[in-house]
Structures are given as structure tokens and as C-alpha cells.
Amino acid sequence: MSDQEQADAADEAEETETDAGGLEDGDFVRVAYTIRTADDDRVIDTTDKETAEDAEIDVDEYDFEPRIIALGAGHVFPSVEEAFLGAAVGDEGTVDVPADDAFGEYDPDEVETVKADKIPEDSRYPGAQVQIDNQQGHLETIIGGRARVDFNHPLAGEDLEYEYEILEAIDDREEQASGMLGMYLQEAPEVRIETVTEEEETVTEDDDGEETVETEEVEKDVLYVTATQAMQMNQQWMFQKQQIAQDLMDRLDLDRVVIEEVIEGGGMGGLGGMMGGMGGGAGDVDIEEALEDVDVDADEIVDEIDEE
């Protein structure tokens, strides 16, 4: 065997050894999946538009495309994550997910009777999704001034089937960041990562106790996220942005997350301001005519100021 053949064989062996190790905690992968209930084969989530259409799921409000998943981040059910660890790109299969590993067993104690006035009038009908005392639930019945609300997850007690295909490993950090935000927000905003140089001060103390301030330049990786209007109105983002940003920094080895708000031009016709709020914009008023209508004597004002 020639030297070149030996080198090629060694490279092949190294690749095989790497592949054999499979996916690990912290890896990012793009996955196509469909989740169904085990009992009646009902589709509850999918990345495939045709599957969604066949299941009569509204396809207008969502983007149906494979998702980026971070292993170890809780993006998938524990039993599914166990199947992914050690797997390889191209693997596919179906994982049986028991109810207690999915959305939990059904708990009768989570069904409560509450006063009807805790529920908005337009939600006082069976099946309505309601929020009471920071708990999400659905209204079962309402009679007189009392309502029966089920606070179990709608899929509590359901065994699931998770059908998947691992399409590719994602190494680009910007793609990883966008994918993680997509898992949290159901949309993937525009992102970019930049390395910035900043000055930092450090205080040192010599043997005599004298303090010396030293300045040094350090490089920091910053993730910039363009916040869409939908993102800013997203409840999960509104209430958990700090935790989401911290998760991004921890998993992607970032120093900072910056949210950039973009306001598009057009449509407002100028600033309303105080004058606009009083029945018209400044653009509708002849300034000279307005001044002529004001009964003010400039000389009198000057005299008053001099007297003071």
C-alpha cells in the first residue's frame, strides 16, 4: 500500500470513528418530524406542509419547515432526545412517547370550579381557552355564576408517536441562534454575530497595598437580533426574554445579546404630537395667520421681563 493509500485509509478510519460516536449533548441538528397521538393517529405537530393540510391544520399562520434542535436544551421529549444521542445524520425512525414523558398523565384534581366573573364575557362558552390566576385551562361548562375549568394540558394522558428524520448537523452559530429562537417563538428572526473590541479596567494591588488600574482590550461575541413586531408581541418573549437570552449566551458561548427594534417608515403621515391631538396637525395651519390671531403685544412682554 502506497503512502497516499495509507493516508486515505487513515482518514477514512478517522471519519468512521467520528461517525460512530454520533450526536452528543450540545449538538445542533435540523430535524423533520411529525407527532401523532398513538390512539387515533391525530397529527398534533409537523414540519411538513402536506401532512398539515391532510390533517386540516391551518397552514396560513405557520411556516412548515424542518426545525433546528439543540440537544440537551429540552427542545424535544426526553425519550426522543435519548434516541437522538448517538444517532447520525440521515437516521430516521419513530419513537413511542408515553404520556408521562410527553404532557403528563391526566390529573382529575386539575379540574376546578371557579366564579364565572373570573372569565371574560366573550370567553364564557364550553371549549374556550382561559387564563385564571396565571394558569392556562379550557372551559368545560358554565352554569349560572359558576364555571368548571380543566387546567390539564389538552394532551395530558395521551401517548404519542414521534416520527423523525435527522437531516443535517448545524455548526454555524448564527443558524444555531436563529433555530433556538425559532423553537421558543415559533418564528426565526434575523440574527447576526459580531466580534467587538472593548476596553475593560482591572484593579490590581501591589505588595504595599497600592491599587493600580489597568486598561486592556478584550474581544466579545455579540448576538444581534432583529425584533419583528410579532416577536415583540409574543407572550413567551415578553415574559421570558431574560431566560431566553441567557440560554443563547450559555449554549453559543456569547458575551451579550442585543435586541434591535426596527420601525418601518410610511403609513403615519407625520407625528401627531400635542397639536395633532387637539384636532389637526401643524401642516394644516398657516403659521403667520395663527400668529396674527394671537392677542399678544411683544413690547409689553419685554417691559414685564425688565420690571422683574
C-alpha positions as CSV (number, residue, x, y, z in Angstrom):
1,M,0.0,0.0,0.0
2,S,1.4,3.4,-1.0
3,D,1.8,6.3,1.4
4,Q,-1.2,8.1,-0.2
5,E,-3.4,5.0,0.2
6,Q,-2.3,4.6,3.8
7,A,-3.2,8.3,4.4
8,D,-6.6,7.9,2.7
9,A,-7.3,4.8,4.8
10,A,-6.4,6.6,8.0
11,D,-8.7,9.5,7.1
12,E,-11.5,7.0,6.4
13,A,-11.0,5.3,9.7
14,E,-11.0,8.6,11.5
15,E,-14.2,9.6,9.8
16,T,-15.8,6.3,10.6
17,E,-14.7,6.6,14.2
18,T,-16.2,10.1,14.4
19,D,-19.5,9.0,12.8
20,A,-19.6,6.0,15.2
21,G,-19.6,8.5,18.1
22,G,-22.8,10.0,16.9
23,L,-24.6,13.1,18.1
24,E,-23.8,14.5,21.6
25,D,-25.3,16.7,24.1
26,G,-24.9,20.3,22.9
27,D,-25.0,19.4,19.2
28,F,-27.4,21.2,16.9
29,V,-29.3,19.3,14.2
30,R,-32.0,20.1,11.7
31,V,-34.9,17.7,12.0
32,A,-38.0,16.9,10.1
33,Y,-40.7,15.4,12.2
34,T,-44.4,14.7,12.7
35,I,-46.0,14.0,16.1
36,R,-49.3,12.0,16.3
37,T,-51.4,10.7,19.1
38,A,-51.0,6.9,19.5
39,D,-54.7,6.1,20.0
40,D,-56.3,7.9,17.0
41,D,-53.3,8.9,14.8
42,R,-54.2,12.6,15.1
43,V,-51.5,15.0,13.9
44,I,-50.6,17.5,16.7
45,D,-47.4,18.9,15.2
46,T,-45.5,18.6,12.0
47,T,-42.8,20.3,9.9
48,D,-44.4,19.0,6.7
49,K,-47.0,21.3,5.0
50,E,-48.7,18.5,3.1
51,T,-49.1,16.5,6.3
52,A,-50.6,19.6,8.0
53,E,-53.0,20.1,5.1
54,D,-54.1,16.5,5.1
55,A,-54.8,16.8,8.9
56,E,-56.8,20.0,8.2
57,I,-54.4,22.2,10.2
58,D,-54.4,25.9,9.3
59,V,-51.3,26.4,7.2
60,D,-51.6,30.1,6.7
61,E,-50.2,31.3,10.0
62,Y,-47.2,28.9,10.3
63,D,-44.0,28.1,8.4
64,F,-43.8,24.4,7.9
65,E,-40.1,23.5,7.5
66,P,-37.6,21.3,9.4
67,R,-36.6,22.7,12.8
68,I,-33.2,23.3,14.3
69,I,-33.0,21.5,17.7
70,A,-30.3,21.8,20.3
71,L,-29.7,18.5,22.1
72,G,-29.8,18.9,25.8
73,A,-31.9,22.1,25.7
74,G,-35.3,20.4,26.3
75,H,-36.4,21.1,22.7
76,V,-37.8,17.5,22.4
77,F,-39.3,15.0,24.7
78,P,-36.7,13.1,26.9
79,S,-37.4,9.8,25.1
80,V,-36.8,11.4,21.7
81,E,-33.6,13.1,22.9
82,E,-32.4,9.7,24.1
83,A,-33.0,8.3,20.6
84,F,-31.1,11.3,19.0
85,L,-28.0,10.9,21.3
86,G,-25.5,8.6,19.5
87,A,-27.5,8.8,16.2
88,A,-26.1,10.1,12.9
89,V,-27.2,12.5,10.2
90,G,-29.6,10.6,7.9
91,D,-31.1,8.5,10.6
92,E,-34.8,8.3,10.8
93,G,-37.4,6.4,12.8
94,T,-40.4,6.6,15.2
95,V,-40.2,7.0,18.9
96,D,-43.0,5.9,21.2
97,V,-43.5,8.7,23.8
98,P,-45.6,7.7,26.8
99,A,-47.9,10.3,28.3
100,D,-45.8,10.8,31.4
101,D,-42.9,11.6,29.2
102,A,-44.9,14.0,27.0
103,F,-47.5,16.2,28.6
104,G,-48.1,14.3,31.7
105,E,-50.9,12.0,33.0
106,Y,-54.4,13.4,33.3
107,D,-55.0,14.7,36.8
108,P,-58.7,15.0,37.9
109,D,-57.6,17.3,40.7
110,E,-56.6,19.9,38.0
111,V,-60.3,20.3,37.2
112,E,-61.7,23.2,39.3
113,T,-64.9,25.1,39.8
114,V,-64.4,28.9,39.8
115,K,-66.6,32.0,39.8
116,A,-67.8,32.9,36.3
117,D,-66.8,36.5,36.8
118,K,-63.1,35.5,36.7
119,I,-63.7,34.7,33.0
120,P,-64.1,37.4,30.3
121,E,-67.6,37.6,28.9
122,D,-66.5,36.7,25.4
123,S,-64.9,33.5,26.7
124,R,-67.8,32.2,28.6
125,Y,-68.5,29.2,26.4
126,P,-67.5,25.5,26.5
127,G,-64.1,24.8,25.0
128,A,-62.8,28.4,25.4
129,Q,-59.2,28.7,26.3
130,V,-58.9,30.8,29.5
131,Q,-56.3,32.1,31.9
132,I,-57.2,32.3,35.6
133,D,-54.7,33.2,38.3
134,N,-51.8,32.7,35.8
135,Q,-53.0,29.2,34.9
136,Q,-54.0,28.2,31.4
137,G,-57.0,26.0,31.1
138,H,-60.1,25.3,29.0
139,L,-63.7,25.9,30.0
140,E,-65.8,22.7,30.3
141,T,-69.2,24.0,31.5
142,I,-70.6,27.2,32.8
143,I,-73.9,27.3,34.8
144,G,-75.1,30.4,36.4
145,G,-72.3,32.1,38.3
146,R,-70.0,29.0,38.4
147,A,-67.6,27.7,35.7
148,R,-65.8,24.3,35.5
149,V,-62.3,24.7,34.2
150,D,-59.9,22.0,33.2
151,F,-56.3,23.1,33.9
152,N,-54.7,19.9,32.5
153,H,-52.7,20.3,29.3
154,P,-55.0,19.5,26.3
155,L,-52.8,16.4,25.5
156,A,-52.5,15.2,29.1
157,G,-52.9,11.5,29.3
158,E,-52.1,11.0,25.5
159,D,-49.4,8.6,24.4
160,L,-47.6,10.0,21.3
161,E,-45.6,8.8,18.3
162,Y,-42.7,11.0,17.2
163,E,-41.7,10.3,13.6
164,Y,-38.4,11.9,12.6
165,E,-35.5,12.2,10.1
166,I,-32.2,13.9,11.1
167,L,-31.3,16.0,8.1
168,E,-28.1,17.7,9.0
169,A,-25.8,18.9,11.7
170,I,-25.7,22.7,12.2
171,D,-22.3,24.2,13.0
172,D,-22.9,27.8,12.1
173,R,-23.6,29.8,15.3
174,E,-25.9,32.3,13.5
175,E,-28.1,29.4,12.3
176,Q,-28.0,27.9,15.7
177,A,-29.1,31.1,17.3
178,S,-31.9,31.6,14.8
179,G,-33.0,28.0,15.3
180,M,-33.1,28.3,19.1
181,L,-35.2,31.5,18.8
182,G,-37.5,29.6,16.4
183,M,-38.1,26.9,18.9
184,Y,-39.0,29.5,21.6
185,L,-41.0,31.9,19.4
186,Q,-42.4,29.8,16.5
187,E,-40.5,32.1,14.1
188,A,-36.9,32.6,13.3
189,P,-35.9,36.3,13.3
190,E,-32.9,37.7,11.5
191,V,-29.7,37.5,13.6
192,R,-26.0,38.2,13.2
193,I,-23.0,37.6,15.4
194,E,-20.2,40.2,15.6
195,T,-17.0,40.3,17.5
196,V,-16.4,43.7,19.1
197,T,-13.4,45.0,20.9
198,E,-14.0,46.8,24.1
199,E,-11.8,48.3,26.8
200,E,-12.0,46.8,30.3
201,E,-10.5,48.1,33.5
202,T,-8.9,45.8,36.1
203,V,-7.7,46.8,39.5
204,T,-4.6,45.2,40.9
205,E,-2.9,45.7,44.2
206,D,0.8,45.6,44.8
207,D,2.7,44.3,47.9
208,D,2.3,47.7,49.6
209,G,-1.4,47.7,49.1
210,E,-1.3,50.4,46.4
211,E,-4.1,49.9,43.8
212,T,-3.3,50.2,40.1
213,V,-5.9,50.5,37.4
214,E,-5.0,48.8,34.2
215,T,-6.9,49.0,30.9
216,E,-6.9,46.2,28.4
217,E,-8.7,45.5,25.2
218,V,-10.9,42.4,25.1
219,E,-12.9,40.8,22.3
220,K,-16.6,39.9,22.9
221,D,-19.0,38.0,20.8
222,V,-22.3,39.8,20.5
223,L,-25.6,38.4,19.1
224,Y,-27.8,41.0,17.4
225,V,-31.4,40.0,17.0
226,T,-33.8,42.0,14.8
227,A,-37.1,42.1,16.7
228,T,-40.1,41.9,14.4
229,Q,-43.5,43.3,15.6
230,A,-44.8,39.7,16.0
231,M,-41.8,38.8,18.2
232,Q,-42.3,41.9,20.4
233,M,-46.0,40.8,20.9
234,N,-45.1,37.2,21.6
235,Q,-46.1,36.4,25.2
236,Q,-43.3,33.9,25.8
237,W,-40.7,36.5,24.6
238,M,-42.4,39.3,26.7
239,F,-42.2,37.3,29.9
240,Q,-39.1,35.2,29.4
241,K,-36.7,37.3,27.2
242,Q,-34.1,37.3,30.0
243,Q,-34.1,33.5,30.3
244,I,-34.1,33.0,26.5
245,A,-31.1,35.4,26.1
246,Q,-29.2,33.7,28.9
247,D,-29.8,30.3,27.3
248,L,-28.5,31.6,24.0
249,M,-25.4,33.0,25.7
250,D,-24.7,29.8,27.6
251,R,-25.2,27.4,24.6
252,L,-23.5,29.5,22.0
253,D,-20.6,30.9,24.1
254,L,-21.8,34.5,23.6
255,D,-21.0,37.5,25.8
256,R,-24.0,39.6,25.0
257,V,-27.4,39.6,23.3
258,V,-28.6,42.9,21.7
259,I,-32.3,43.2,20.6
260,E,-32.7,45.7,17.7
261,E,-36.1,47.2,17.2
262,V,-36.9,48.2,13.6
263,I,-39.6,50.7,12.8
264,E,-40.7,50.8,9.2
265,G,-41.4,54.2,7.6
266,G,-44.7,55.2,6.0
267,G,-48.3,55.0,7.0
268,M,-48.4,57.5,9.8
269,G,-48.4,60.8,7.8
270,G,-46.2,62.6,10.3
271,L,-46.1,62.9,14.0
272,G,-49.3,63.6,15.9
273,G,-47.8,65.3,18.9
274,M,-49.8,67.7,21.1
275,M,-51.1,69.8,18.2
276,G,-52.3,66.7,16.3
277,G,-54.1,65.6,19.4
278,M,-56.1,68.8,19.5
279,G,-57.8,68.4,16.2
280,G,-55.2,68.8,13.5
281,G,-51.5,68.6,12.5
282,A,-49.2,71.6,12.2
283,G,-49.1,71.0,8.5
284,D,-52.8,72.1,8.3
285,V,-52.2,75.5,9.8
286,D,-50.9,78.8,8.3
287,I,-48.4,79.8,11.0
288,E,-48.5,83.5,10.1
289,E,-52.3,83.7,10.2
290,A,-52.2,81.8,13.5
291,L,-49.8,84.4,15.0
292,E,-51.9,87.3,13.8
293,D,-54.9,85.8,15.7
294,V,-53.0,85.8,19.0
295,D,-53.6,88.9,21.1
296,V,-50.0,89.4,22.4
297,D,-48.0,92.6,22.5
298,A,-44.3,91.8,22.3
299,D,-43.3,95.2,23.8
300,E,-45.5,94.6,26.8
301,I,-43.8,91.2,27.4
302,V,-40.3,92.9,27.2
303,D,-41.4,95.6,29.7
304,E,-42.7,92.9,32.1
305,I,-39.4,91.0,32.0
306,D,-37.4,94.2,32.7
307,E,-39.5,95.0,35.6
308,E,-38.9,91.6,37.2
